[in-house]
Amino acid sequence: MKASKIAYKPVGLALGAVSGMLAGGLFKQAWKVAGHDDDAPDATDEDRGWSEVLLAATLQGAIFAGVKAAVDRAGAVATRRLTGTWPG
């Protein structure tokens, strides 16, 4: 394993935590904008229908994936600018 990849691990973990918090906030706002309740339904929420549960899960997954990709890419680009090597 390359030294740059090992050195990037703690940075990647920190960025992952930040991206998770950011994505969670974005999802809550998107869910409200979509005109739904303040809380998104869980898969086991008996009072919510299939369509609402699946819509929430799809929206949440898309937001989390997009934010994670953007944050990971920005971290890799910043690492290259600082060190001159790509972390991956």
N, C-alpha and C positions, 0 to 999 in steps of 0.2 A: 504494500500500500504506500502511495506517495506521501511524503512528509506534509505537503500542502493540504492533502485531503484529511490527514489526521489533525492538523492544526485548525482546520476549518470546522471540525465536529462541534466544539462548544459554541461557535458562532452560529452554526446551523441550528443547534438546539434552541438557543436563545431566540433566533429569528422565527422558529416554529411556534414558540410560545406566544410571541408578539402577534404573529399572523393569526393564530387561533383566537386571541382576544379581539383583534380587529374584525375578523370575519364574523364572530359572534354578534358584535355590535351592529355590523352592516346587515346581518340577517334579521335581527330584531326590527331595525328600521324598515327594511324591505317588506317584512311581514305586515307591519302597520300600514305602510303605504298601499299595500295590496288590498287594504280594507278589511283585514281580519282582526281577531282579538289581539290583545297585547301578548299573550303567550301562544306560541305555536304548539300544535298538538303532538303528543307522543304517539308512537305506533300502537300503544296499548290503551289509548284514551277511548273509553267506551262511548263517550258522548259525541265524538266526532266521526264523520263519515270517511269512507275510503278515499274519495277524491281530495278532501282537505288534508288528510294525513300524507298522501302521496305527493301532493303539490308542495307541502311544507318540506318534506324530505328531499325532493328534487331541487327546490330553490336553495335549501341549506347546503346541499352537496355542491351545487354549481358555484355558490358564493365562496365556500371554503376552498374548493379546488382553484378557483381563479385567484383568490387572495394569496394562497400558498405559493402558487407558481410565480406570481408577481414579486412577492417578498423573497423567495429563493433566488430568483433571477437577479434582483437588485443586489442581494447579498453577494452573489458570485461576481457580478460586475464590479462592485465596490472592492472586493478582495483583490481582483485583478489590478485595479487601479492603484491600490495600496502596495501590493507585493510584486506585481508584474507576472504572476502565475494564476492560471485558472484553477479553482479549488476542486474541480470534478475530475 
